[in-house]
Amino acid sequence: MRFGFLTGGSSAELRHDIRYWEVLEEVELADELGFDVFGAPEQHFLGEYCSTSAAECFYGAVAMRTKRIRIRSCITLLPVNHPIKVAEQAATLDILSRGRYEIGTGRSNTLLQLEPFEIPPQETRARWAESLEVIVKAFTQDPFSHEGKYFKIPPRSLIPKSVQKPHPPLFVASSGIDTHRIAGKKGIGLMSFSHYLGFGELAKYIRAYQENIREAKPVGAYVTNSVGVLVVPGHCAESSKEARQEITERATAFTALVDVVYPELAKQSADYAYMGDVAERLGGKIKDMDYLVAESAGTIIGDPDECVKQIKKFADIGVEEILLGMDGIPHDKIMKSLELFGKYVIPHFKKISAYP
């Protein structure tokens, strides 16, 4: 099992000048404690919930302050970014991290950020897929060119060149079963965000990925076979009671966004229709901490022993990577949570450290 530390630089007071430096301390500690991956989501206009709108800038500072933890864009929104720029940034960050960068992608799950960039929801999947093709060409062909629906690129060479050859590993964040299948067919690593409906639903989605990756026609130069799950939130404290007390307000506020964001986007495009079904099936349960901890597969919250028990449930259905969203509570609580995960939880699962 691999473990990741994710943060959006949440700041209730909107003091990003303070919060960013706290996050750097957190990722340095995660590096020392044996976490495998660090990442931050590219999100726009989400107020206190996320401030890492230019995460690729932040990764440069992370690369200078860490030694072994891999740095993954969790996630880069391909529909709102030009793929050449994504490739250039990835190559640069791969150099600065000495070959530790990974390209995590997605297509966005809120109109709040699609509308200002003038991206129709109906186009996000197609734009994501074509952008992936361009990114791979930039790394594997010299010069590369592209003639597609959204991008027409004359012959050019990618500068600079990455450390990892022929390109850094590719991943996608997925909350719908169709994208799980597509990730498998394209041979890219999975970061599943489909699990609030429970372990049974998550297991079904993982099987869809696994069935398709066996016959993958990789969009990249190789297959990245990795079953990861985005767990938001993840929190460990000295006691399970303490863990719940510290995280409940943040957890229920974050998951409540599903009731707002999912139905709104579901109305816009057939590609997002599943979101309406998810919101309807969850109903008010998404705000119930008892449900979130005991029945959903969307959180890991408790003392070290309880966290180990919860993670074993993920391992039992084939999850190989847990990406823990740890944010939105005081810095000292996050540092303590990281320490407890690193010292008492991660050692139980450190038999697997590389991608299959």
C-alpha positions in Angstrom: 0.0 0.0 0.0 1.2 3.5 -0.9 0.1 6.6 1.0 -0.4 10.1 -0.1 -0.8 13.4 1.6 -3.1 15.9 -0.2 -4.0 19.4 0.8 -5.8 22.3 -0.8 -4.3 25.0 1.4 -7.7 25.6 3.1 -7.8 28.9 5.1 -11.0 30.0 6.9 -9.4 33.4 7.4 -8.2 33.5 3.8 -4.6 34.1 5.1 -2.9 32.2 2.3 0.4 33.9 3.1 0.4 32.0 6.4 -1.3 28.7 5.2 1.1 28.1 2.3 4.1 28.1 4.6 2.3 25.8 7.0 1.7 23.4 4.2 5.4 23.4 3.3 6.1 22.3 6.9 3.5 19.6 6.6 4.9 18.1 3.4 8.4 18.2 4.8 7.2 16.1 7.7 5.3 13.8 5.4 8.5 13.2 3.5 10.4 12.3 6.6 7.6 10.0 7.9 7.5 7.8 4.8 4.5 9.1 2.8 4.9 8.2 -0.8 3.0 11.0 -2.6 2.2 14.6 -2.1 -0.4 16.5 -4.1 -2.7 19.5 -4.3 -5.8 20.0 -6.3 -6.1 22.6 -9.0 -9.3 24.3 -8.0 -10.6 27.8 -8.8 -12.9 30.1 -6.9 -13.7 27.8 -4.0 -13.1 30.3 -1.3 -11.9 28.9 2.0 -12.1 25.3 0.8 -9.1 25.4 -1.6 -6.5 28.0 -2.4 -4.1 25.9 -4.7 -5.3 27.4 -7.9 -1.7 27.5 -9.2 -0.5 24.3 -7.6 2.3 23.8 -10.2 4.0 26.9 -8.8 3.7 25.5 -5.2 5.3 22.2 -6.3 8.6 23.9 -7.1 8.9 24.9 -3.5 8.0 21.4 -2.4 10.6 19.9 -4.7 13.3 22.1 -3.0 12.3 21.0 0.5 11.8 17.3 0.1 14.0 14.3 -0.8 12.0 11.2 -1.5 8.3 11.9 -1.6 6.8 11.9 -5.1 5.0 15.0 -6.2 1.8 14.4 -8.2 -0.6 17.0 -9.6 -3.8 15.9 -7.9 -5.2 17.2 -10.1 -4.4 19.3 -13.1 -7.7 20.3 -14.9 -6.8 19.6 -18.5 -9.9 21.3 -20.0 -8.8 24.7 -18.6 -5.1 24.4 -19.4 -3.3 24.2 -22.7 -1.6 20.8 -22.9 1.7 22.2 -24.1 1.9 24.3 -21.0 1.1 21.3 -18.9 3.9 19.3 -20.5 6.4 22.1 -20.1 5.5 22.5 -16.4 5.7 18.8 -15.8 9.1 18.6 -17.4 10.4 21.5 -15.4 9.0 20.1 -12.1 10.4 16.7 -12.9 13.9 18.3 -13.2 13.5 20.3 -10.0 12.3 17.2 -8.1 15.1 15.0 -9.7 12.6 12.7 -11.3 9.8 12.6 -8.7 7.0 14.3 -10.6 3.8 12.6 -11.7 1.0 14.0 -14.0 -2.4 13.6 -12.3 -5.3 14.8 -14.5 -9.0 15.5 -14.3 -11.8 17.4 -16.1 -13.4 19.4 -13.3 -16.6 18.8 -11.3 -18.1 22.2 -10.8 -19.5 24.9 -13.0 -17.9 27.4 -10.7 -14.6 26.9 -12.4 -15.7 25.8 -15.9 -17.8 28.9 -16.7 -15.1 31.6 -16.2 -12.8 29.6 -18.5 -15.6 29.3 -21.0 -15.4 25.5 -21.1 -18.8 23.9 -21.9 -19.4 20.9 -19.6 -20.3 18.8 -22.7 -16.7 19.2 -23.9 -14.7 18.4 -20.8 -14.2 14.6 -21.5 -13.2 15.1 -25.1 -10.9 18.0 -24.2 -9.3 15.9 -21.4 -8.7 13.0 -23.8 -7.2 15.1 -26.6 -5.0 17.0 -24.1 -3.6 13.7 -22.9 -2.6 12.8 -26.5 -0.9 16.1 -26.9 1.0 15.8 -23.6 2.3 12.3 -24.5 3.3 13.4 -28.0 5.3 16.3 -26.5 7.3 13.9 -24.4 7.7 11.1 -26.9 8.1 12.8 -30.2 10.8 15.3 -31.1 9.6 17.3 -32.8 5.9 16.7 -32.1 2.8 18.0 -33.9 -0.9 17.5 -33.5 -4.1 18.0 -35.6 -7.2 17.6 -33.6 -10.6 19.1 -32.8 -9.4 21.4 -30.1 -5.6 21.8 -30.8 -3.7 22.3 -34.0 0.0 22.4 -33.2 2.8 22.7 -35.9 6.0 20.8 -35.4 7.8 21.9 -32.2 10.2 20.4 -29.6 9.4 20.2 -25.9 11.8 22.3 -23.8 13.1 21.4 -21.2 13.3 17.6 -21.3 12.2 15.6 -18.3 14.3 13.3 -16.1 11.9 10.4 -16.3 11.9 8.8 -19.7 10.0 8.9 -21.9 7.5 10.8 -19.6 6.3 11.0 -16.0 3.6 8.5 -14.9 0.0 9.5 -15.9 -3.0 9.4 -13.6 -6.7 10.5 -13.7 -9.1 11.3 -10.9 -12.5 9.6 -11.5 -15.8 9.8 -9.8 -17.9 8.0 -12.4 -17.7 4.4 -13.6 -17.3 5.4 -17.2 -14.0 7.2 -16.5 -12.8 4.2 -14.4 -13.3 2.1 -17.6 -11.6 4.8 -19.8 -8.6 5.0 -17.4 -8.1 1.3 -17.7 -8.4 1.3 -21.5 -5.9 4.1 -21.7 -3.5 2.4 -19.3 -3.2 5.2 -16.8 -3.2 5.2 -13.0 -6.6 5.6 -11.2 -7.4 8.0 -8.4 -11.0 7.0 -7.6 -13.3 9.5 -6.0 -16.4 7.3 -6.2 -16.6 5.9 -2.7 -19.1 7.9 -0.6 -21.7 5.3 -1.7 -19.8 2.6 0.2 -17.3 -0.2 -0.3 -19.6 -2.3 -2.4 -19.9 0.5 -5.0 -16.2 1.3 -4.8 -15.4 -2.4 -5.4 -17.6 -2.4 -8.5 -15.8 0.7 -9.9 -12.4 -0.8 -9.2 -13.4 -4.0 -11.0 -14.4 -1.9 -14.0 -10.9 -0.4 -14.1 -9.1 -3.7 -13.6 -11.1 -5.4 -16.3 -10.2 -2.8 -18.8 -6.5 -2.3 -17.9 -5.8 -6.0 -18.8 -6.5 -5.1 -22.4 -5.2 -1.5 -22.2 -4.1 0.3 -25.3 -2.0 2.9 -23.4 -2.2 6.5 -24.4 1.3 6.9 -23.0 4.5 5.0 -23.7 3.7 2.4 -21.0 0.9 1.2 -18.7 0.6 2.7 -15.2 -1.4 0.1 -13.4 -2.3 1.7 -10.1 -5.6 1.5 -8.0 -5.7 4.6 -5.8 -8.5 6.2 -3.8 -8.9 9.8 -2.9 -10.0 9.8 0.8 -11.4 13.1 2.0 -10.9 13.6 4.9 -8.3 11.5 6.5 -7.5 12.3 10.1 -5.8 10.5 13.0 -5.7 11.5 16.6 -4.8 9.9 20.0 -8.3 8.7 20.4 -11.2 8.1 17.9 -13.4 10.4 19.9 -10.8 13.2 19.7 -10.4 12.5 15.9 -14.1 13.0 15.3 -14.3 16.1 17.4 -11.5 17.7 15.5 -12.6 16.9 12.0 -16.5 16.7 12.1 -17.1 20.4 11.1 -14.7 20.3 8.2 -15.7 16.8 7.0 -19.5 17.6 6.9 -19.0 21.0 5.4 -16.9 19.5 2.6 -19.1 16.5 1.8 -22.2 18.7 1.9 -20.8 20.3 -1.3 -21.9 17.1 -3.1 -25.5 18.1 -2.5 -24.9 21.4 -4.2 -22.3 20.7 -6.9 -23.4 17.3 -8.2 -27.0 18.0 -9.1 -26.1 21.3 -10.7 -23.5 19.8 -13.1 -25.6 16.7 -13.7 -28.2 18.9 -15.5 -25.6 20.3 -17.9 -24.2 17.2 -19.7 -24.8 13.5 -20.1 -21.2 12.9 -19.1 -22.0 14.2 -15.7 -25.5 12.6 -15.3 -24.2 10.0 -12.8 -23.6 12.9 -10.3 -27.3 13.4 -10.0 -27.8 9.8 -9.2 -25.1 9.8 -6.6 -26.5 12.9 -4.9 -30.0 11.4 -4.9 -28.9 8.1 -3.5 -26.8 9.7 -0.7 -29.4 12.2 0.3 -28.7 13.6 3.8 -26.3 10.7 4.6 -23.4 12.7 3.2 -23.6 15.0 6.2 -23.8 12.2 8.8 -20.5 11.5 10.5 -21.7 8.1 11.6 -22.4 7.1 8.0 -19.2 8.7 6.7 -17.0 6.7 9.1 -18.9 3.4 9.4 -20.5 2.9 6.0 -19.0 5.1 3.3 -15.6 4.5 1.8 -14.9 8.2 1.7 -13.2 8.9 5.0 -10.5 7.4 7.3 -11.0 8.9 10.8 -10.0 7.6 14.2 -7.1 6.6 16.4 -4.2 4.6 14.8 -5.8 1.2 15.4 -9.1 2.4 14.0 -7.4 3.9 11.0 -5.6 0.6 10.3 -8.9 -1.3 10.5 -10.5 1.1 8.0 -7.6 1.0 5.6 -7.7 -2.8 5.6 -11.2 -2.6 4.1 -9.7 -0.7 1.2 -6.9 -3.2 0.8 -9.4 -6.1 0.8 -11.1 -4.8 -2.4 -7.8 -4.2 -4.3 -6.9 -0.6 -3.4 -3.1 -0.1 -3.6 -2.9 3.6 -2.8 -4.7 5.8 -0.2 -4.5 9.5 -0.9 -5.5 11.3 2.3 -7.0 14.7 2.2 -5.7 16.4 5.3 -6.8 20.1 5.5 -9.2 22.6 7.0 -8.2 22.2 10.6 -5.4 23.9 12.6 -1.9 23.3 11.5 -0.8 21.6 14.7 -3.6 19.1 14.4 -2.6 18.2 10.9 1.1 17.8 12.0 -0.1 15.5 14.8 -2.2 13.5 12.4 0.6 13.1 9.9 2.9 11.9 12.7 0.4 9.3 13.9 -0.2 8.0 10.4 3.6 7.9 9.7 4.6 6.2 13.0 1.7 3.8 13.7 -0.5 3.3 10.6 1.8 3.3 7.5 4.2 0.7 8.8 1.3 -1.9 8.7 1.0 -1.6 5.0 4.5 -0.9 3.6 5.0 -4.1 1.6 4.2 -2.4 -1.7 6.0 0.8 -2.6 6.2 0.8 -6.4 3.6 0.8 -9.2 2.8 -2.7 -10.5 
